[in-house]
Amino acid sequence: MSLCTIDALELSFGRKVILDGASFAVQPGEKIGLVGPNGSGKSTLFRILAGEREPDAGEVHFARGVRAGYLPQDILELPAGTLVESVRSAVPGADALAQRVVDVEAELAAVVDGEDADEQRMELAGRLAESHHQLADFEIRYGRHRAESILTGLGFTDADLSRNVAEFSGGWKMRAALAGLLLQDPDLLLLDEPTNHLDIPSLAWFDSFLRRSSKAVILVSHDRDFLNRQIGRVLAFETEGLRTYTGDYESYRRQRAEEEINLELRAKRQAAERAVTERFIERFRSKASKARQVQSRIKLLEKKERIEVRETRATVQFRFPEVARSGREVLKLEGVAKRFGEKIIYRSLDRSLLRGERVAIIGKNGAGKTTLLKLIAGELGLDAGQITVGHNVQVAYYAQHHTEKLDRDKTILDEIWSLVPDKSQTFVRGVLGSFLFSGDDVDKKISVLSGGERARVALARLLVMPSNFILMDEPTNHLDLDSAERLVEALREYSGTLLFVSHNRSFINQLATKIWDVRDGRIDEWAGNLDAYLYHLEQVGHEEGESGNAAPTADRTENDRDRRKREAKEREAQASLLRPLKKEIDALEAHIAKLETEISALETQLADPTLYNDFNRARPMVVRLDEAKAELASKYARWETVQGELATVEATLKP
C-alpha cells in the first residue's frame, strides 16, 4: 500500500504553470530524487506535500497513520531552550505520557478499601505498567541519548548540547532542525537541499544514516554523487511536465538522452513519410483516376498527429576567458596566525600554492575554512605572519555573503555593467545571457531575485573581470544540478589557479588536484581528490586501530620504511582500480566504432530515393537505425561516465 498518493495536481503562478495534472505515488521505504532547474517548482511541491500550500486542483492523500516530515532550505526559528531540549521538543508526546503516569499513580493512591478495591488496584496497576512501558519505549526511540547521538553525528560537540539554541548561527540552526526531523523518524522525509550547511565529516555521517534508514525519502540535492548513492527513482520537472524515471540520477540522464534521440528519429522518420505522401498528393492531385487515393492520403495526413521534438530547456552555458599567466608561486603563507577571542583558528600556518593547482579546502565547520579565504582576500586582518601573492596574480573572490552585498536597488544589467563601464551593453548582455538573464530579465532589480539567481549574478561578476586566481566559498549552494555541472565544466577549462571551499563531494572530486584539510589550527595536505584522501584516512585509521595506537596527530611521524610501505600499498590499491576501467573503455570504444559504421551504412541506404515508395523494405532498416542510435547514445553516456571515473582515480595517484 502506498504511503502517499498524489493525484492530478495543478498549480500556476499567473501564466507560469508549475504543475499540470501531476500524479505519482510514494511506496514505503522508497528513495526518490526530485530534480529540475531553479524555479521549476521543487520547493513548491514539497510545501504542498507538507500541507503548507494548497494546489489549484488535485489531491494529496496519505495512508492512515503516515507521518511526513519536511526540512525546507531555510528556517525561521527553532523551539527555545538548550540545543538538546529544542531538538527533543520536535517530537511531541513525552509530556503527555509522563502526565499519564502521574495521573494513574494518583488514581491508584486514591483507591479506597472496599469490596472491589483489589480489582480496581489490579486494573490501575496494569494501566500504570502500560504507561511506564510506553514512556520507556518513547525514551528509547526519541529520548535524550538518541537526540545526542544524532546531534554528535551532525557535528555538534558535547559542550554544544547544553548551549541555548539562540546562540547558534543560521547554518548550525539548520543542522539542529535536521536533527529534530531525524529524531522524529517520520514515515516520509521531505528534504530540500539538506546538505547545504553540512561539512564533509557530518555529510559522511548523514549519508550513511539515510542509506541505513528504512523510511521513505524525497530528496532535492545539488550534489550528484550524494543523490546517486541515495535514490532509486527520479521525479523530474521537464518541459512537458513532471516525469518519473527508475534508477539513480545517472540512469535518469541516460534515459532522458535516449528519449530525446528516439523522439528526434521518430520525428525525422515521420517527416520523410509525410514528404513522400505530400509529393504523391501534389503529383496526382489533378488526375481524376487518382482522386480517391489522393483524398485518402490527405485525410491520413490530417488524422496523423505530428511528432514534435521537445522544447530544449535553456541551461547555464559559459566559459572563463583566457587570463594572464601568473608567476609559478601564486600564494605563500608564512607563520599565519588568527584567533577570535579565546578561539585559536591558526597558530603558525605555512603553505604555498602553485600556478594551475585546484585546491579544495575541507574540514569541520568552524575549523577556519572561510576564515582562510577571507584572510587571503584581505577581508580579515592577520594576527601574525604574512600572506604574499605572487607575481602578476589577479585575485577574484566568490563568496556566499557577497550575494547579499549586491546592490538591491540596481538592476542586474546595471550591477554588472558598473564593474566594466568601458564595455558595451551588448558585451554585458552577452555575459548575462550565458547565465540565463536575457531580454527584459536583465532589468529585474536585485531585490526580487531568488538565491539561485543571485548566485548566477555573482558568477557573472567573475566573467566580466577576468582573474588568474579565484577564491570560491561554497559555489554550488543555491545552484541546481545542471548549473553546478556547467560550473564544473567551466572551471575544468579555466587556465588559472583555484582555491575553493565546498561540501559537495561530486564537485570536489571532479575538480580538485589537491586537498587542504583544516584541523586543529593547521592544514594537512594531500595530492589527489577527496575520495582518495578519505580512502587514505580510512586506511591509516584501520592500520592504527589494528596496532592499538591512538589516532594520528600532528606530532606523530612515520619512519621512512613504514612510510614507503604504506605509500606502496596505497599506490597498488589505487592502480588496481585503473585496470578494469581501462579494459571497459577499450571495449566501449570498439563497440562505438562498430555502431558508428553500421549507422553510417544504414543512413546511406535510407538516403536512396527508391526506398521512399517501398516502406515495407525500408521499415526494418529504419527500426534498426533507431535501435543503433539509441544504443550508441547509451554507450557514449557510459563511456563518458567511465572516463570520468578513470580521471578521478588517475588524479589520486601521488606524483
C-alpha positions as CSV (number, residue, x, y, z in Angstrom):
1,M,0.0,0.0,0.0
2,S,1.3,3.4,-0.9
3,L,2.3,5.8,1.8
4,C,1.3,8.8,-0.2
5,T,-0.7,9.2,-3.4
6,I,-0.7,12.4,-5.5
7,D,-3.5,12.7,-8.0
8,A,-3.8,15.3,-10.8
9,L,-2.1,18.2,-9.0
10,E,-2.4,21.6,-10.7
11,L,-0.8,24.8,-9.7
12,S,0.0,28.0,-11.6
13,F,1.6,31.4,-10.7
14,G,0.0,33.8,-13.2
15,R,0.9,32.5,-16.6
16,K,3.6,30.2,-15.3
17,V,2.4,26.6,-15.0
18,I,4.2,24.7,-12.2
19,L,2.1,21.5,-12.0
20,D,-0.3,20.3,-14.8
21,G,-2.1,17.2,-13.8
22,A,0.9,15.7,-11.9
23,S,0.3,12.2,-10.4
24,F,2.6,9.8,-8.6
25,A,2.8,7.6,-5.5
26,V,5.4,7.0,-2.8
27,Q,5.9,3.5,-1.6
28,P,7.2,2.5,1.9
29,G,11.0,2.8,2.1
30,E,11.3,4.3,-1.4
31,K,14.1,6.8,-2.0
32,I,13.2,9.4,-4.6
33,G,15.2,12.2,-6.1
34,L,13.3,15.4,-7.1
35,V,15.2,17.3,-9.9
36,G,14.7,20.3,-12.1
37,P,16.2,23.7,-12.6
38,N,15.8,26.5,-10.0
39,G,12.3,27.9,-10.1
40,S,10.8,24.8,-11.7
41,G,8.7,24.0,-8.6
42,K,10.6,21.6,-6.4
43,S,10.2,23.5,-3.2
44,T,6.6,24.4,-4.0
45,L,5.8,20.7,-4.5
46,F,7.4,20.0,-1.1
47,R,5.2,22.6,0.5
48,I,2.1,21.0,-1.0
49,L,3.1,17.6,0.3
50,A,3.8,19.1,3.7
51,G,0.4,20.7,3.8
52,E,1.8,24.3,3.8
53,R,0.2,25.2,0.5
54,E,-2.9,24.2,-1.3
55,P,-2.8,23.2,-5.0
56,D,-5.2,24.8,-7.5
57,A,-6.6,21.4,-8.2
58,G,-5.9,17.7,-7.4
59,E,-5.4,15.8,-4.2
60,V,-2.7,14.6,-1.8
61,H,-3.7,11.5,0.1
62,F,-1.6,10.0,3.0
63,A,-2.4,6.5,4.2
64,R,-3.8,6.2,7.7
65,G,-1.2,7.0,10.4
66,V,1.5,8.0,8.0
67,R,3.7,10.9,9.2
68,A,5.6,13.2,6.9
69,G,8.5,15.5,8.0
70,Y,9.6,18.5,6.0
71,L,13.0,20.2,6.0
72,P,12.9,23.4,4.0
73,Q,16.0,25.2,2.7
74,D,15.6,28.0,5.3
75,I,14.0,28.0,8.7
76,L,12.7,31.0,10.7
77,E,13.1,29.8,14.3
78,L,13.6,26.8,16.5
79,P,11.9,25.9,19.8
80,A,13.5,27.8,22.7
81,G,15.8,26.1,25.2
82,T,19.1,24.2,25.2
83,L,20.1,22.5,22.0
84,V,19.0,19.1,23.2
85,E,15.8,20.4,24.6
86,S,15.0,22.2,21.4
87,V,15.6,19.1,19.3
88,R,13.7,16.8,21.6
89,S,10.7,19.2,21.5
90,A,10.4,18.5,17.8
91,V,8.8,15.1,18.9
92,P,5.6,15.9,20.9
93,G,4.1,13.4,23.3
94,A,6.7,13.0,26.1
95,D,4.9,15.4,28.5
96,A,1.5,13.7,27.9
97,L,3.0,10.3,28.6
98,A,4.7,11.5,31.8
99,Q,1.4,13.2,32.9
100,R,-0.5,10.0,32.2
101,V,1.9,8.1,34.6
102,V,1.3,10.8,37.3
103,D,-2.5,10.7,36.9
104,V,-2.7,6.8,37.1
105,E,-0.4,6.9,40.2
106,A,-2.8,9.4,41.8
107,E,-5.8,7.3,41.0
108,L,-4.1,4.2,42.4
109,A,-3.2,6.1,45.6
110,A,-6.8,7.3,45.9
111,V,-8.4,3.9,45.8
112,V,-10.5,3.3,49.0
113,D,-10.5,-0.1,50.7
114,G,-13.8,-1.9,49.9
115,E,-15.4,-4.8,48.2
116,D,-13.9,-4.1,44.7
117,A,-10.8,-2.3,45.8
118,D,-8.4,-5.1,44.8
119,E,-10.0,-5.3,41.4
120,Q,-9.6,-1.5,40.9
121,R,-5.9,-1.7,42.1
122,M,-5.2,-4.5,39.7
123,E,-6.8,-2.6,36.8
124,L,-4.9,0.6,37.6
125,A,-1.6,-1.3,38.2
126,G,-2.0,-2.7,34.7
127,R,-2.6,0.7,33.2
128,L,0.4,2.1,35.2
129,A,2.7,-0.6,33.9
130,E,1.5,0.0,30.3
131,S,2.1,3.8,30.7
132,H,5.6,3.2,32.1
133,H,6.3,0.8,29.2
134,Q,5.1,3.4,26.7
135,L,7.2,6.1,28.3
136,A,10.3,3.8,28.3
137,D,9.7,3.0,24.7
138,F,9.3,6.7,23.9
139,E,12.6,7.4,25.6
140,I,14.4,4.7,23.6
141,R,13.1,6.0,20.3
142,Y,13.0,9.7,20.9
143,G,14.9,10.2,24.2
144,R,17.9,12.3,25.1
145,H,20.5,9.7,24.3
146,R,19.2,9.3,20.7
147,A,19.0,13.1,20.3
148,E,22.6,13.5,21.5
149,S,23.7,10.7,19.1
150,I,22.2,12.4,16.1
151,L,23.5,15.9,17.1
152,T,27.0,14.5,17.5
153,G,26.8,12.8,14.1
154,L,25.8,16.2,12.6
155,G,29.0,17.8,14.1
156,F,27.8,19.3,17.4
157,T,30.3,18.9,20.3
158,D,29.4,17.8,23.9
159,A,29.7,21.4,25.0
160,D,27.2,22.5,22.4
161,L,24.5,20.2,23.7
162,S,23.8,22.4,26.8
163,R,24.1,25.8,24.9
164,N,21.0,27.8,24.3
165,V,19.8,27.2,20.7
166,A,19.5,31.0,20.1
167,E,23.3,31.3,20.4
168,F,23.9,29.3,17.2
169,S,24.4,30.7,13.7
170,G,21.9,30.1,10.9
171,G,23.9,27.2,9.5
172,W,24.1,25.4,12.8
173,K,20.4,26.1,13.4
174,M,19.7,24.3,10.1
175,R,21.6,21.3,11.4
176,A,19.6,21.4,14.6
177,A,16.4,21.5,12.6
178,L,17.7,18.5,10.6
179,A,18.5,16.7,13.8
180,G,14.9,17.3,15.1
181,L,13.5,15.9,11.9
182,L,15.7,12.8,12.0
183,L,14.7,12.3,15.7
184,Q,11.0,12.4,14.8
185,D,11.6,9.4,12.5
186,P,8.7,10.2,10.2
187,D,7.5,7.7,7.6
188,L,8.3,10.1,4.7
189,L,11.1,12.6,4.8
190,L,10.9,15.6,2.5
191,L,14.4,17.0,2.3
192,D,15.1,20.2,0.4
193,E,18.9,20.6,0.0
194,P,19.7,19.1,3.4
195,T,23.4,19.1,2.8
196,N,23.8,22.8,2.3
197,H,25.1,23.5,5.8
198,L,27.0,20.3,6.4
199,D,30.8,19.9,6.3
200,I,32.5,16.8,4.9
201,P,32.5,14.7,8.2
202,S,28.9,15.4,9.0
203,L,27.9,14.9,5.4
204,A,29.5,11.4,5.5
205,W,27.5,10.6,8.7
206,F,24.3,11.9,7.2
207,D,24.9,10.0,4.0
208,S,25.3,6.7,6.0
209,F,22.3,7.5,8.2
210,L,20.0,8.0,5.2
211,R,21.3,4.8,3.5
212,R,20.6,2.8,6.6
213,S,17.1,4.2,7.1
214,S,14.1,2.2,6.1
215,K,11.9,5.2,5.8
216,A,10.8,6.8,2.5
217,V,12.6,9.9,1.3
218,I,12.0,12.5,-1.4
219,L,15.3,14.4,-1.8
220,V,16.5,17.6,-3.5
221,S,20.3,17.9,-3.7
222,H,22.8,19.7,-6.0
223,D,25.4,17.0,-5.0
224,R,25.3,14.5,-7.9
225,D,27.3,11.8,-6.0
226,F,25.2,12.1,-2.9
227,L,22.0,11.9,-4.9
228,N,23.2,8.8,-6.8
229,R,24.1,7.0,-3.5
230,Q,20.6,7.7,-2.0
231,I,17.9,7.3,-4.6
232,G,16.3,4.5,-6.7
233,R,13.8,6.7,-8.6
234,V,13.7,10.2,-10.1
235,L,10.9,12.7,-10.3
236,A,11.9,15.3,-12.9
237,F,10.4,18.7,-13.8
238,E,10.7,18.6,-17.6
239,T,9.4,20.9,-20.2
240,E,6.4,18.5,-20.8
241,G,5.6,18.2,-17.1
242,L,6.5,16.1,-14.0
243,R,8.0,12.8,-15.3
244,T,9.2,9.7,-13.4
245,Y,12.2,7.5,-14.2
246,T,13.6,4.4,-12.5
247,G,17.2,4.3,-11.2
248,D,19.6,6.9,-9.9
249,Y,20.4,10.3,-11.3
250,E,22.9,9.0,-13.8
251,S,20.3,6.5,-15.1
252,Y,17.8,9.2,-15.4
253,R,20.2,11.3,-17.5
254,R,20.8,8.3,-19.8
255,Q,17.1,7.6,-20.2
256,R,16.3,11.2,-20.9
257,A,19.0,11.4,-23.5
258,E,17.7,8.2,-25.2
259,E,14.2,9.6,-25.2
260,E,15.4,12.8,-26.9
261,I,17.3,10.8,-29.6
262,N,14.4,8.4,-30.2
263,L,11.9,11.3,-30.4
264,E,14.1,13.1,-32.9
265,L,14.5,9.9,-35.0
266,R,10.7,9.4,-35.0
267,A,10.1,13.0,-36.0
268,K,12.6,12.7,-38.8
269,R,11.1,9.4,-40.0
270,Q,7.6,10.9,-39.9
271,A,8.8,13.9,-41.8
272,A,10.2,11.7,-44.5
273,E,6.9,9.7,-44.7
274,R,4.9,13.0,-44.9
275,A,7.2,14.3,-47.7
276,V,6.6,11.1,-49.7
277,T,2.8,11.4,-49.2
278,E,2.8,15.1,-50.0
279,R,4.7,14.5,-53.2
280,F,2.1,11.9,-54.2
281,I,-0.7,14.3,-53.5
282,E,0.9,17.1,-55.4
283,R,1.8,14.9,-58.4
284,F,-1.6,13.3,-58.8
285,R,-4.0,16.0,-57.4
286,S,-5.2,16.9,-60.9
287,K,-5.7,13.3,-62.2
288,A,-9.3,12.0,-61.9
289,S,-8.1,8.4,-61.9
290,K,-6.1,9.0,-58.7
291,A,-8.7,11.3,-56.9
292,R,-9.8,8.6,-54.4
293,Q,-6.2,7.8,-53.5
294,V,-5.3,11.5,-53.2
295,Q,-8.2,12.2,-50.9
296,S,-7.3,9.1,-48.8
297,R,-3.8,10.4,-48.3
298,I,-5.0,13.9,-47.5
299,K,-7.2,12.5,-44.7
300,L,-4.4,10.3,-43.5
301,L,-2.1,13.4,-43.1
302,E,-4.9,15.3,-41.3
303,K,-5.5,12.5,-38.9
304,K,-1.9,11.6,-38.1
305,E,-0.6,13.6,-35.1
306,R,2.6,15.4,-35.9
307,I,5.6,14.3,-33.7
308,E,7.2,17.4,-32.3
309,V,10.8,17.5,-30.9
310,R,10.6,18.7,-27.3
311,E,11.5,22.2,-26.5
312,T,15.1,22.4,-25.2
313,R,15.3,23.9,-21.8
314,A,17.9,26.7,-21.5
315,T,20.8,25.9,-19.2
316,V,23.7,28.0,-18.0
317,Q,26.5,27.9,-20.6
318,F,29.7,29.8,-20.1
319,R,33.5,29.5,-20.0
320,F,36.1,31.6,-18.3
321,P,38.1,33.8,-20.6
322,E,41.8,33.3,-21.1
323,V,43.7,35.0,-18.3
324,A,47.2,36.5,-18.0
325,R,49.9,34.0,-16.9
326,S,50.9,34.4,-13.3
327,G,54.3,33.6,-11.7
328,R,54.9,30.0,-10.7
329,E,54.2,30.6,-7.0
330,V,50.7,32.1,-6.8
331,L,50.4,32.3,-3.0
332,K,52.6,31.9,0.0
333,L,51.5,31.7,3.7
334,E,54.2,32.2,6.3
335,G,53.6,32.0,10.0
336,V,49.9,32.9,9.6
337,A,48.1,33.2,12.9
338,K,44.5,34.2,13.5
339,R,42.2,34.0,16.6
340,F,38.8,35.2,17.6
341,G,38.9,36.0,21.3
342,E,40.0,32.8,23.1
343,K,39.4,30.6,20.0
344,I,42.6,29.9,18.0
345,I,41.9,29.4,14.3
346,Y,45.5,29.3,13.0
347,R,48.7,29.2,15.1
348,S,51.6,29.4,12.7
349,L,50.5,28.3,9.2
350,D,52.9,27.8,6.4
351,R,51.6,26.8,2.9
352,S,52.1,27.6,-0.7
353,L,50.0,27.3,-3.9
354,L,51.5,26.9,-7.4
355,R,50.1,28.1,-10.7
356,G,47.4,25.9,-12.2
357,E,46.6,24.0,-9.0
358,R,43.0,23.4,-8.0
359,V,42.9,23.0,-4.2
360,A,39.8,22.1,-2.2
361,I,39.7,23.2,1.4
362,I,37.8,20.8,3.7
363,G,37.3,20.4,7.4
364,K,34.7,20.7,10.1
365,N,32.5,23.8,10.3
366,G,34.3,26.3,12.5
367,A,37.7,24.9,11.7
368,G,38.6,28.0,9.7
369,K,37.9,27.3,6.0
370,T,36.1,30.5,5.2
371,T,38.4,32.4,7.5
372,L,41.4,31.3,5.4
373,L,39.7,32.6,2.2
374,K,38.9,35.9,3.9
375,L,42.5,36.3,5.1
376,I,43.8,35.7,1.6
377,A,41.2,38.0,0.1
378,G,42.1,40.8,2.6
379,E,38.7,40.8,4.2
380,L,40.2,39.9,7.6
381,G,43.5,41.0,9.1
382,L,46.3,38.7,10.3
383,D,47.3,38.5,14.0
384,A,50.7,37.4,12.9
385,G,52.6,36.2,9.9
386,Q,52.5,37.2,6.2
387,I,50.4,36.3,3.1
388,T,52.2,37.0,-0.2
389,V,50.5,37.0,-3.6
390,G,52.8,36.0,-6.4
391,H,54.0,37.9,-9.5
392,N,51.2,39.1,-11.9
393,V,48.5,37.4,-9.8
394,Q,45.0,38.9,-10.1
395,V,42.7,37.7,-7.3
396,A,38.9,37.3,-7.5
397,Y,36.7,36.1,-4.6
398,Y,33.3,34.4,-4.9
399,A,31.6,34.1,-1.5
400,Q,28.0,33.4,-0.5
401,H,27.9,36.6,1.6
402,H,28.9,38.5,-1.5
403,T,25.5,37.8,-3.0
404,E,24.0,39.7,-0.1
405,K,26.3,42.6,-0.8
406,L,24.9,43.1,-4.3
407,D,23.1,46.5,-4.6
408,R,19.5,45.6,-4.1
409,D,18.3,48.8,-5.8
410,K,20.2,48.1,-9.0
411,T,19.0,46.1,-12.0
412,I,21.0,43.0,-13.0
413,L,22.3,44.9,-16.0
414,D,23.4,47.9,-14.0
415,E,25.1,45.8,-11.3
416,I,27.3,44.0,-13.8
417,W,27.9,47.0,-16.2
418,S,29.1,49.1,-13.3
419,L,32.1,46.8,-13.0
420,V,33.1,47.3,-16.6
421,P,31.8,50.7,-17.7
422,D,34.2,50.8,-20.6
423,K,32.5,47.7,-22.1
424,S,29.5,47.9,-24.4
425,Q,26.0,47.0,-23.3
426,T,26.0,44.3,-25.9
427,F,29.0,42.7,-24.2
428,V,27.4,42.8,-20.8
429,R,24.1,41.4,-22.1
430,G,26.1,38.6,-23.8
431,V,27.7,37.6,-20.4
432,L,24.3,37.8,-18.6
433,G,22.7,35.7,-21.4
434,S,25.1,32.9,-20.7
435,F,23.7,32.9,-17.1
436,L,20.1,32.8,-18.4
437,F,19.4,36.5,-18.0
438,S,18.1,37.7,-21.3
439,G,15.7,40.2,-22.7
440,D,13.7,42.0,-20.0
441,D,15.2,39.7,-17.3
442,V,18.3,42.0,-17.2
443,D,16.1,44.8,-15.9
444,K,15.0,42.9,-12.8
445,K,16.0,44.5,-9.5
446,I,18.5,42.5,-7.4
447,S,16.0,42.7,-4.5
448,V,13.5,40.5,-6.3
449,L,15.9,37.7,-7.3
450,S,15.9,34.2,-5.7
451,G,19.0,32.8,-4.1
452,G,19.9,30.9,-7.2
453,E,19.5,33.9,-9.4
454,R,21.8,36.0,-7.1
455,A,24.4,33.2,-7.2
456,R,24.3,33.4,-11.0
457,V,24.8,37.2,-10.9
458,A,27.8,36.8,-8.6
459,L,29.3,34.2,-11.0
460,A,28.7,36.7,-13.9
461,R,30.9,39.2,-12.0
462,L,33.8,36.7,-12.3
463,L,33.5,36.6,-16.0
464,V,33.4,40.3,-16.7
465,M,36.5,40.9,-14.5
466,P,39.0,38.1,-15.6
467,S,41.4,37.0,-12.9
468,N,44.0,34.2,-12.8
469,F,43.5,33.2,-9.1
470,I,39.9,32.5,-8.0
471,L,38.8,32.0,-4.4
472,M,35.4,30.3,-4.1
473,D,33.3,29.6,-1.0
474,E,30.6,27.0,-1.4
475,P,30.0,28.0,-5.1
476,T,27.3,25.3,-5.7
477,N,25.0,26.4,-2.9
478,H,21.7,27.7,-4.5
479,L,22.7,26.3,-7.9
480,D,20.6,23.5,-9.4
481,L,22.3,20.3,-10.6
482,D,22.6,21.4,-14.2
483,S,24.1,24.8,-13.3
484,A,26.6,23.1,-10.8
485,E,27.7,20.7,-13.6
486,R,28.2,23.6,-16.0
487,L,30.3,25.4,-13.4
488,V,32.5,22.3,-13.1
489,E,33.0,22.2,-16.8
490,A,33.9,25.8,-16.9
491,L,36.4,25.5,-14.0
492,R,38.0,22.4,-15.6
493,E,38.9,24.6,-18.6
494,Y,39.9,27.6,-16.5
495,S,43.6,28.2,-17.1
496,G,44.2,30.0,-13.8
497,T,44.6,28.8,-10.2
498,L,41.6,27.8,-8.0
499,L,41.3,27.6,-4.2
500,F,37.8,26.7,-3.0
501,V,35.7,25.5,-0.1
502,S,32.9,23.0,-0.8
503,H,31.0,20.2,0.9
504,N,29.8,18.9,-2.4
505,R,31.8,15.7,-2.9
506,S,31.0,15.4,-6.6
507,F,32.2,19.0,-7.2
508,I,35.4,18.4,-5.3
509,N,36.2,15.0,-6.9
510,Q,35.7,16.4,-10.4
511,L,37.9,19.5,-9.8
512,A,40.5,19.1,-7.0
513,T,44.1,18.2,-7.7
514,K,45.0,18.7,-4.0
515,I,43.2,18.7,-0.7
516,W,43.8,21.1,2.2
517,D,42.3,19.6,5.4
518,V,41.9,22.3,8.0
519,R,42.1,20.9,11.5
520,D,43.5,22.0,14.9
521,G,45.0,25.2,13.6
522,R,47.0,23.5,10.8
523,I,46.5,22.3,7.2
524,D,47.1,18.6,6.3
525,E,47.9,18.5,2.5
526,W,47.1,15.6,0.1
527,A,47.8,15.4,-3.6
528,G,44.7,14.0,-5.2
529,N,40.9,14.3,-4.9
530,L,38.6,13.9,-2.0
531,D,37.7,10.2,-2.4
532,A,41.4,9.3,-2.5
533,Y,42.0,11.4,0.7
534,L,39.1,9.8,2.6
535,Y,40.3,6.4,1.5
536,H,43.8,7.3,2.8
537,L,42.4,8.4,6.2
538,E,40.3,5.2,6.4
539,Q,43.4,3.0,5.7
540,V,45.5,4.9,8.2
541,G,42.7,4.6,10.8
542,H,42.4,0.9,10.1
543,E,46.1,0.3,10.5
544,E,46.3,2.3,13.7
545,G,43.3,0.5,15.1
546,E,44.9,-2.9,14.4
547,S,48.1,-1.8,16.1
548,G,46.4,-0.4,19.1
549,N,47.8,3.1,18.6
550,A,45.9,6.3,19.0
551,A,44.5,8.3,16.1
552,P,47.1,10.2,14.1
553,T,48.2,13.6,15.5
554,A,50.2,16.5,14.1
555,D,53.2,15.3,16.2
556,R,53.2,11.7,15.0
557,T,55.7,10.9,12.3
558,E,56.4,7.7,10.3
559,N,59.8,6.2,9.8
560,D,60.9,6.0,6.1
561,R,60.4,2.3,5.8
562,D,56.9,2.4,7.2
563,R,56.1,5.4,5.0
564,R,57.3,3.7,1.8
565,K,55.4,0.6,2.7
566,R,52.2,2.5,3.3
567,E,52.6,4.6,0.1
568,A,53.3,1.5,-2.0
569,K,50.2,-0.2,-0.6
570,E,48.1,2.9,-1.4
571,R,49.5,3.2,-5.0
572,E,48.8,-0.5,-5.6
573,A,45.3,-0.2,-4.3
574,Q,44.6,2.9,-6.4
575,A,46.4,1.5,-9.6
576,S,44.3,-1.7,-9.3
577,L,41.2,0.4,-9.9
578,L,42.6,1.5,-13.3
579,R,42.8,-1.9,-15.0
580,P,39.1,-2.7,-15.1
581,L,38.2,0.9,-16.1
582,K,40.7,0.9,-19.0
583,K,39.5,-2.5,-20.1
584,E,35.9,-1.3,-20.2
585,I,36.9,1.8,-22.1
586,D,38.6,-0.2,-24.8
587,A,35.5,-2.5,-25.1
588,L,33.2,0.5,-25.3
589,E,35.3,2.3,-27.9
590,A,35.3,-0.8,-30.1
591,H,31.6,-1.2,-29.8
592,I,31.1,2.5,-30.5
593,A,33.2,2.3,-33.7
594,K,31.2,-0.7,-34.8
595,L,27.8,1.1,-34.2
596,E,29.0,4.3,-36.0
597,T,30.0,2.2,-39.0
598,E,26.6,0.5,-39.0
599,I,24.7,3.7,-38.6
600,S,26.6,5.4,-41.5
601,A,25.8,2.4,-43.8
602,L,22.1,2.5,-42.8
603,E,21.8,6.2,-43.4
604,T,23.4,5.9,-46.8
605,Q,21.0,3.2,-47.8
606,L,18.0,5.1,-46.5
607,A,19.0,8.2,-48.4
608,D,18.2,6.3,-51.6
609,P,15.0,7.8,-53.1
610,T,13.8,4.5,-54.3
611,L,13.1,3.4,-50.7
612,Y,10.5,6.2,-50.3
613,N,8.0,4.2,-52.3
614,D,8.9,0.9,-50.7
615,F,8.4,1.5,-47.0
616,N,8.0,-2.2,-46.2
617,R,11.5,-2.7,-47.4
618,A,12.8,0.4,-45.6
619,R,11.0,-0.2,-42.3
620,P,13.3,-2.8,-40.7
621,M,16.3,-0.6,-41.7
622,V,14.6,2.4,-40.0
623,V,13.9,0.4,-36.9
624,R,17.5,-0.9,-36.7
625,L,18.7,2.6,-37.3
626,D,16.7,3.8,-34.3
627,E,18.0,0.9,-32.2
628,A,21.6,1.5,-33.2
629,K,21.4,5.3,-32.4
630,A,19.8,4.7,-29.1
631,E,22.5,2.0,-28.3
632,L,25.2,4.5,-29.4
633,A,23.8,7.2,-27.1
634,S,23.8,4.7,-24.2
635,K,27.4,3.6,-25.0
636,Y,28.6,7.2,-25.3
637,A,27.0,8.0,-21.9
638,R,28.7,5.0,-20.3
639,W,32.0,5.9,-22.0
640,E,31.8,9.4,-20.5
641,T,31.0,8.0,-17.1
642,V,33.9,5.5,-17.1
643,Q,36.3,8.2,-18.5
644,G,35.3,10.4,-15.5
645,E,35.9,7.5,-13.1
646,L,39.3,6.9,-14.7
647,A,40.3,10.5,-14.5
648,T,39.2,10.6,-10.8
649,V,41.3,7.5,-10.0
650,E,44.3,8.8,-12.0
651,A,44.1,12.1,-10.1
652,T,44.5,10.2,-6.8
653,L,47.9,8.8,-7.8
654,K,50.6,10.8,-6.0
655,P,53.2,12.4,-8.2
